[in-house]
Amino acid sequence: MAMRLHWQVHPGTGPYLLLVHGFLMGPNQWHPNLAALGAVCQPVVVDLLGHGDSPAPVDVECYRPSAYVKAFEAIRQALGAERWFLCGYSLGAGLTVRYALTHLERVIGHAFTNSTSALADAEQVALWRDEAEASAARILAGGSRAIERIPVHPRFAKRIDPASRALVLADAARLKPQGVANAIRCTTPEASVRSELGGNPRPALLLNGARETRFQPHRQFVADHMRQVRIVDLDAGHAVNLEAADAFNRALAEFVEQCPIS
């Protein structure tokens, strides 16, 4: 089923760059990055379903990664861009990489950050599927309080500066339980692109938060199996674009500048 996402173009020069936030985050996640990125591209910030200003439809089909790929493509068409860049954070990484694999002719290059969901193996995916309905039911029954107990809620982030923390918590306060529940049901369990990385068709950049120890085996998997990828290790944990904003901005801006446009 077709659905529309809320998105906004920010000031900048050059090709468009679609920025896709993570689970329980929102548009404010990119606040420390927009000005620097605007020097080399035009950032486009999109809100996932149930997050920010996007709707939270009841229909779970809207939340499948394939539906997001179609929605991202609709944004590109609305912008009138022949080709563009993408950058996905955490859950968003599984969606942007899938878009790049699906619409290779529309992608100049794509970047992504630490993402267990994008690189989950079959065992982890099966576990998420088994737990999805019970987890979704708890969110629908408990609302905002239940969302705040999710371990990856930004209130548990330890290395984000106070200003950025306030911004991402403001986004978290707007989360819609229906959207969060359906993301647990359909987005996370279907986000993995682990088995498809060998077919990556375009230049890619992994912005690795090296302090997130549980992700480092996935980093090695990317290094071993993904074609056309460059990995930059940053002194940060999962929230790499917030914890190491300056280094993140430099690495991503350099990637955008170095990718051949034609």
C-alpha positions as CSV (number, residue, x, y, z in Angstrom):
1,M,0.0,0.0,0.0
2,A,1.3,3.5,-0.9
3,M,1.9,5.9,2.0
4,R,3.4,9.3,2.3
5,L,6.1,10.4,4.7
6,H,6.8,13.8,6.0
7,W,10.0,15.2,4.7
8,Q,11.9,18.6,4.6
9,V,14.6,20.0,2.4
10,H,17.3,21.9,4.3
11,P,19.6,24.7,2.9
12,G,22.5,23.4,1.0
13,T,24.4,23.3,-2.3
14,G,24.8,20.3,-4.6
15,P,23.1,17.0,-4.9
16,Y,20.3,15.9,-2.6
17,L,21.1,13.7,0.4
18,L,18.2,11.8,2.0
19,L,18.8,11.4,5.8
20,V,16.8,8.6,7.4
21,H,16.8,8.5,11.2
22,G,16.6,5.5,13.5
23,F,13.9,3.7,15.6
24,L,12.5,6.0,18.4
25,M,14.5,9.0,17.0
26,G,13.3,11.8,14.7
27,P,14.3,14.8,12.5
28,N,16.1,16.5,15.4
29,Q,18.7,13.7,15.3
30,W,20.3,15.4,12.3
31,H,20.5,18.9,13.9
32,P,24.3,18.8,14.5
33,N,25.0,17.7,11.0
34,L,22.8,19.9,8.7
35,A,24.9,23.0,8.5
36,A,28.2,21.1,7.7
37,L,26.5,18.8,5.2
38,G,24.8,21.8,3.5
39,A,28.2,22.9,2.3
40,V,28.4,19.9,-0.1
41,C,24.8,18.8,-0.6
42,Q,21.1,19.6,0.0
43,P,20.0,17.5,3.1
44,V,16.5,16.0,2.9
45,V,15.3,14.9,6.3
46,V,12.5,12.3,6.3
47,D,10.4,11.1,9.3
48,L,9.6,7.4,9.6
49,L,6.0,6.3,10.2
50,G,5.0,7.0,13.8
51,H,7.9,9.4,14.2
52,G,8.0,13.1,13.9
53,D,5.3,14.5,11.6
54,S,4.7,11.3,9.6
55,P,1.4,9.5,10.2
56,A,1.1,6.2,12.0
57,P,-1.3,4.1,9.9
58,V,-2.9,1.0,11.3
59,D,-2.1,-1.1,8.2
60,V,1.1,-3.0,8.9
61,E,1.9,-3.3,5.2
62,C,2.9,0.4,5.2
63,Y,5.8,-0.4,7.5
64,R,7.5,-3.0,5.4
65,P,10.9,-2.0,4.1
66,S,9.6,-2.5,0.5
67,A,7.0,0.2,1.2
68,Y,9.6,2.6,2.5
69,V,11.7,2.0,-0.6
70,K,8.7,3.1,-2.7
71,A,8.1,6.1,-0.4
72,F,11.7,7.2,-0.7
73,E,11.5,6.9,-4.5
74,A,8.4,9.1,-4.5
75,I,10.4,11.7,-2.6
76,R,13.2,11.6,-5.2
77,Q,10.7,12.0,-8.0
78,A,9.0,14.9,-6.1
79,L,12.4,16.6,-5.8
80,G,13.0,16.1,-9.6
81,A,16.4,14.6,-8.8
82,E,17.8,12.2,-11.4
83,R,20.2,10.7,-8.8
84,W,20.9,11.4,-5.1
85,F,22.8,10.3,-2.0
86,L,21.3,8.5,1.0
87,C,22.4,8.1,4.6
88,G,20.7,5.7,7.1
89,Y,21.1,5.6,10.8
90,S,20.5,2.3,12.7
91,L,17.1,1.0,11.6
92,G,17.2,3.6,8.8
93,A,20.3,2.0,7.5
94,G,18.5,-1.1,6.5
95,L,16.0,1.0,4.6
96,T,18.6,3.1,2.7
97,V,20.8,0.2,1.8
98,R,17.7,-1.7,0.5
99,Y,16.8,1.4,-1.6
100,A,20.3,1.4,-3.0
101,L,20.1,-2.3,-3.9
102,T,16.7,-1.7,-5.5
103,H,17.2,1.6,-7.4
104,L,20.9,1.4,-8.2
105,E,20.5,3.7,-11.2
106,R,19.2,6.5,-8.9
107,V,22.0,6.4,-6.3
108,I,25.3,8.3,-6.5
109,G,26.5,6.8,-3.2
110,H,25.1,5.8,0.1
111,A,26.3,5.9,3.7
112,F,25.1,4.2,6.8
113,T,25.9,3.9,10.5
114,N,25.9,1.0,13.1
115,S,22.8,-1.1,12.5
116,T,22.1,-4.4,14.1
117,S,18.8,-4.6,12.3
118,A,20.4,-4.0,8.8
119,L,22.9,-6.8,9.4
120,A,20.9,-9.3,11.5
121,D,21.5,-12.9,10.8
122,A,18.7,-15.5,10.4
123,E,18.7,-16.4,14.1
124,Q,18.3,-12.8,15.2
125,V,15.5,-12.2,12.7
126,A,13.6,-15.3,13.8
127,L,13.9,-14.1,17.4
128,W,12.5,-10.7,16.5
129,R,9.6,-12.3,14.6
130,D,8.8,-14.6,17.6
131,E,8.7,-11.6,20.0
132,A,7.1,-9.1,17.7
133,E,3.4,-9.5,18.6
134,A,3.9,-9.6,22.3
135,S,6.2,-6.5,22.2
136,A,3.7,-4.6,20.0
137,A,0.9,-5.5,22.3
138,R,2.8,-4.0,25.3
139,I,3.4,-0.8,23.4
140,L,-0.3,-0.5,22.4
141,A,-1.4,-1.2,26.0
142,G,1.1,0.9,27.7
143,G,1.5,3.8,25.3
144,S,4.2,6.4,26.0
145,R,5.3,4.8,29.3
146,A,5.9,1.5,27.5
147,I,7.9,3.2,24.8
148,E,10.1,4.8,27.4
149,R,11.0,1.4,28.7
150,I,12.4,0.2,25.4
151,P,16.1,-0.3,25.9
152,V,17.1,1.7,22.8
153,H,15.0,4.7,23.9
154,P,17.2,7.8,23.6
155,R,16.7,8.6,27.3
156,F,19.2,5.9,28.0
157,A,21.9,7.4,25.7
158,K,25.0,8.2,27.8
159,R,27.4,10.1,25.5
160,I,25.1,12.7,23.8
161,D,25.7,16.4,24.7
162,P,22.9,18.1,26.7
163,A,21.6,20.2,23.8
164,S,21.4,17.3,21.4
165,R,19.8,15.1,24.1
166,A,17.1,17.6,24.7
167,L,16.3,17.7,21.0
168,V,16.1,13.9,20.5
169,L,14.0,13.6,23.7
170,A,11.6,16.1,22.3
171,D,11.3,13.9,19.2
172,A,10.8,10.9,21.4
173,A,8.0,12.6,23.3
174,R,6.0,12.8,20.0
175,L,6.3,9.1,19.1
176,K,3.0,7.5,18.2
177,P,2.4,4.1,19.9
178,Q,0.6,2.6,16.8
179,G,3.6,3.5,14.7
180,V,6.1,2.1,17.1
181,A,4.2,-1.1,17.5
182,N,3.9,-1.6,13.8
183,A,7.6,-0.9,13.3
184,I,8.3,-3.7,15.8
185,R,6.0,-6.0,13.8
186,C,7.1,-5.3,10.3
187,T,10.1,-3.0,9.9
188,T,12.7,-4.4,12.2
189,P,12.2,-8.1,11.4
190,E,12.4,-7.3,7.7
191,A,15.2,-4.7,7.7
192,S,18.2,-7.1,7.3
193,V,20.2,-6.8,4.1
194,R,23.0,-9.0,5.3
195,S,22.7,-11.6,2.6
196,E,22.6,-9.0,-0.2
197,L,25.7,-6.9,0.6
198,G,27.8,-8.7,-2.0
199,G,25.6,-7.1,-4.7
200,N,26.1,-3.6,-3.5
201,P,26.1,-1.6,-6.8
202,R,27.3,1.9,-5.7
203,P,30.0,3.5,-3.5
204,A,29.1,3.0,0.1
205,L,30.4,4.4,3.4
206,L,30.0,2.8,6.8
207,L,30.4,5.4,9.6
208,N,31.3,3.0,12.4
209,G,30.8,4.0,16.0
210,A,33.8,2.0,17.3
211,R,32.8,2.2,20.9
212,E,29.7,0.1,20.3
213,T,31.4,-3.2,20.9
214,R,28.4,-5.4,20.1
215,F,28.4,-4.0,16.5
216,Q,32.0,-4.6,15.7
217,P,31.5,-8.2,14.4
218,H,29.0,-6.7,12.0
219,R,31.6,-4.1,11.0
220,Q,33.9,-6.9,10.1
221,F,31.2,-8.7,8.2
222,V,30.7,-5.5,6.1
223,A,34.4,-5.3,5.5
224,D,34.5,-8.9,4.4
225,H,31.4,-9.1,2.3
226,M,30.2,-5.7,1.0
227,R,31.4,-4.5,-2.4
228,Q,32.5,-0.9,-2.9
229,V,32.5,0.0,0.8
230,R,34.8,2.3,2.7
231,I,34.7,2.1,6.5
232,V,35.5,5.1,8.8
233,D,35.9,4.2,12.5
234,L,34.8,7.1,14.7
235,D,35.4,7.5,18.5
236,A,31.7,7.1,19.4
237,G,29.1,4.6,20.3
238,H,25.8,3.9,18.5
239,A,24.7,7.5,18.2
240,V,27.7,8.3,16.0
241,N,26.4,11.4,14.3
242,L,25.6,13.0,17.7
243,E,28.5,11.7,19.8
244,A,31.2,12.6,17.2
245,A,29.3,15.1,15.1
246,D,32.4,16.9,13.7
247,A,34.2,13.8,12.6
248,F,30.9,12.3,11.2
249,N,30.3,15.5,9.2
250,R,33.8,15.6,7.8
251,A,33.7,11.9,6.8
252,L,30.3,12.1,5.2
253,A,31.0,15.4,3.4
254,E,34.3,14.0,2.0
255,F,32.4,11.0,0.8
256,V,29.8,13.1,-1.0
257,E,32.5,15.3,-2.6
258,Q,34.6,12.3,-3.8
259,C,31.8,10.2,-5.3
260,P,31.7,10.7,-9.1
261,I,28.5,12.4,-10.1
262,S,28.5,11.4,-13.7
